[in-house]
Amino acid sequence: MDIHLLIAEDDIEDQMFIQRAFDKINFEGNLHFVNNGEEVLTYLNNCKKTSTHLVSNCPNILLLDLNMPKLNGWETLEMLKSDPDWVNLPVIIFTTSRSEEDVQASYRSGAACFIAKPDSYLGYVDTFRSFNHFWADTVQLPK
């Protein structure tokens, strides 16, 4: 499966770790970074305008940080899950939080899964190796 991953992450260092980890595992999909929820919505709306049908270069997975400026992850998730064009987009919460309350709220709000950010670069590599195996090789994503 060809993965087009949209990553909403405002921390430049975390963006670097994510990029390097995906490079290390020889990820064959596409990565696109945005810095906040507003940029997520702009990016997705631009995809919708490209065609009357969602096009192949639009993301088929969103990796979403919860704590971002402008429009945070909670607000972004709520907007996506109320939009018929994006309700089926798998949203993966990727955050520093390890709070059970955040985990529960994420799933209640429609997140496909919740991943706490690793504490090291090697942790990022291990996390995204597992991520790639599951999302690229195991599951069938909606078109």
Phi and psi in degrees as a GROMACS rama.xvg file:
@    title "Ramachandran Plot"
@    xaxis  label "Phi"
@    yaxis  label "Psi"
@TYPE xy
-83.8202  116.691  ASP-2
-94.6465  128.475  ILE-3
-113.699  103.632  HIS-4
-103.864  119.834  LEU-5
-96.0131  127.417  LEU-6
-118.688  115.666  ILE-7
-98.1609  103.145  ALA-8
-149.569  120.715  GLU-9
-89.4398  -15.2593  ASP-10
-86.9275  117.698  ASP-11
-61.2142  -38.5724  ILE-12
-64.7426  -42.1045  GLU-13
-64.8035  -38.5801  ASP-14
-58.785  -43.1588  GLN-15
-63.6514  -45.8611  MET-16
-60.0181  -43.2221  PHE-17
-62.17  -49.3028  ILE-18
-60.0042  -47.7202  GLN-19
-63.755  -38.9254  ARG-20
-65.756  -43.5691  ALA-21
-65.5707  -37.0263  PHE-22
-62.2921  -43.1071  ASP-23
-61.6454  -35.8974  LYS-24
-89.4529  5.63906  ILE-25
58.2533  44.4889  ASN-26
-58.2793  128.841  PHE-27
-96.6085  -1.67134  GLU-28
-85.7554  -169.292  GLY-29
-111.107  139.514  ASN-30
-115.776  137.702  LEU-31
-137.379  125.95  HIS-32
-99.2953  139.511  PHE-33
-129.587  162.314  VAL-34
-102.029  -9.11742  ASN-35
-166.59  175.44  ASN-36
-64.3426  -35.1224  GLY-37
-59.7014  -41.5463  GLU-38
-68.5387  -32.5178  GLU-39
-58.8461  -52.4812  VAL-40
-63.8305  -39.737  LEU-41
-62.1181  -46.3188  THR-42
-60.0729  -46.9399  TYR-43
-68.0637  -38.8157  LEU-44
-64.8883  -35.475  ASN-45
-65.7879  -34.8141  ASN-46
-62.7784  -44.7722  CYS-47
-62.1947  -35.383  LYS-48
-72.9296  -19.7909  LYS-49
-65.8293  -29.6224  THR-50
-158.708  163.49  SER-51
-73.4483  -19.1651  THR-52
-112.392  152.654  HIS-53
-63.6615  129.921  LEU-54
-91.5785  163.478  VAL-55
-65.9669  -22.4869  SER-56
-87.104  -0.403627  ASN-57
-74.979  151.243  CYS-58
-65.5154  145.214  PRO-59
-111.085  2.52745  ASN-60
-149.197  141.407  ILE-61
-117.87  124.923  LEU-62
-98.3783  116.31  LEU-63
-123.185  119.61  LEU-64
-77.7586  147.635  ASP-65
-84.3829  -36.7011  LEU-66
-101.353  93.5848  ASN-67
-135.971  156.887  MET-68
-74.8565  169.455  PRO-69
67.4258  -80.3571  LYS-70
-123.486  111.885  LEU-71
-77.9694  178.901  ASN-72
-63.8751  -37.9879  GLY-73
-61.8201  -48.0446  TRP-74
-64.6671  -40.146  GLU-75
-64.3593  -46.2512  THR-76
-59.0961  -44.9184  LEU-77
-60.3668  -43.5836  GLU-78
-66.2258  -41.4644  MET-79
-66.0236  -40.8052  LEU-80
-74.92  -10.3255  LYS-81
-102.435  1.47245  SER-82
-103.077  118.613  ASP-83
-58.1823  -26.5036  PRO-84
-74.3708  -23.7884  ASP-85
-123.115  3.28572  TRP-86
-59.1752  -30.579  VAL-87
-92.2055  -1.32655  ASN-88
-67.8023  119.541  LEU-89
-64.85  122.861  PRO-90
-109.222  121.364  VAL-91
-107.122  116.92  ILE-92
-75.358  127.173  ILE-93
-131.33  101.429  PHE-94
-144.737  164.028  THR-95
-75.1888  -19.3814  THR-96
-65.1002  141.904  SER-97
-123.266  16.5121  ARG-98
-71.0105  129.603  SER-99
-60.8758  -34.3312  GLU-100
-61.7743  -41.9716  GLU-101
-68.1685  -38.756  ASP-102
-60.1307  -51.618  VAL-103
-60.208  -46.067  GLN-104
-64.1959  -35.8265  ALA-105
-63.2191  -48.5633  SER-106
-66.0303  -40.5907  TYR-107
-59.9217  -32.9617  ARG-108
-84.2549  -3.62528  SER-109
107.977  8.30901  GLY-110
-65.6293  144.33  ALA-111
-76.844  -32.3095  ALA-112
-164.601  168.934  CYS-113
-129.384  123.406  PHE-114
-125.358  124  ILE-115
-79.473  135.443  ALA-116
-61.5082  136.44  LYS-117
-67.0261  164.633  PRO-118
-92.4064  -3.6711  ASP-119
-148.659  165.381  SER-120
-60.1322  -43.3812  TYR-121
-62.7018  -33.2007  LEU-122
-63.8795  -39.0151  GLY-123
-62.4635  -44.2364  TYR-124
-60.2853  -48.2261  VAL-125
-61.8475  -43.5119  ASP-126
-60.9168  -47.0141  THR-127
-78.9833  -20.1827  PHE-128
-65.8383  -46.1216  ARG-129
-65.1782  -42.8006  SER-130
-54.8694  -50.2617  PHE-131
-62.0186  -43.6961  ASN-132
-60.6106  -44.8776  HIS-133
-71.2548  -55.1937  PHE-134
-77.7849  -31.4525  TRP-135
-93.0151  -31.7249  ALA-136
-109.37  -18.8076  ASP-137
-109.613  -53.9826  THR-138
-86.2622  160.914  VAL-139
-105.466  122.005  GLN-140
-90.0094  150.456  LEU-141
-68.3093  151.275  PRO-142
